[in-house]
Amino acid sequence: MKRVFVLLMVVVLFSGCGAAVRESGFYDHGTMYKNWDHMKFSIAGHKEVSPGEAKKSEVEEWWGITVK
């Protein structure tokens, strides 16, 4: 019974990860981030989006899941 539960949890985990990757457009690009500013924002600044950062993401055409 434990094996069935663990297997079910693994399947649920991988299906959730697959959905997130598909939504973010990860496989549509050769890199994970557009540039260093995109990486810095995604790692450290994604909790509070300023109007300047929103404009910068539009101008530089960052990809991924939109943060509002």
N, C-alpha and C positions, 0 to 999 in steps of 0.2 A: 504494500500500500504506500509506503514511503517513496518507493521508486516512481510510482505513478504520479504522486504529488510533485516530486522534484522535476520530473519530466514535463509535467503540465506547466510549472512555474517557468522553466527554461523556454518553453514554446511561447508563453505569454510575454516574457522579457524580450525575446528576439523579434516577435511581431511588433511590439511597441517601438523598438529601436528602428526597425525597417520603415515603419510609417513616418517616424520623425526624419529619417534620412531622405525619404522620398519627398516630403513636404519642403525640406530645406533646399532642395536642388543640388545637393552635394555632388552627385555623379554627373551633373551637367557642366562642371568646370574642372580645369586641370589642377587647381589648388583649392585649399580649404577657405582661404581668405583672399580678397581682392588685393589688399596691400597691408602695410604695417599698421596704418590707422584703423583699418577694418578689424585686424586681429586684436589690437589694443582695446577697442570698443567691445568686441565680443567677449573678451576674457575679463576685463575689469569694469567697463562702464555701462553694461547693458541694463542695469536696474533703473537708472534715471536717464531718460532720453531728453536732451536739450534740443531746442529748435535748430541750433547750429549743427548738431550732430545729425539730425534728420535731413537737413539740407545737404550736408556733406555726403551722406549716404546716397542721396539722389544724384548729385553731381558726379560722384565717383562710381556710381552704379554698383554698389555693394549687392551681394546676393544673400539669400538665406531667408529664414522666417522673419517677417516684419515684427518689430517690437514697437508697441505703442505706449 
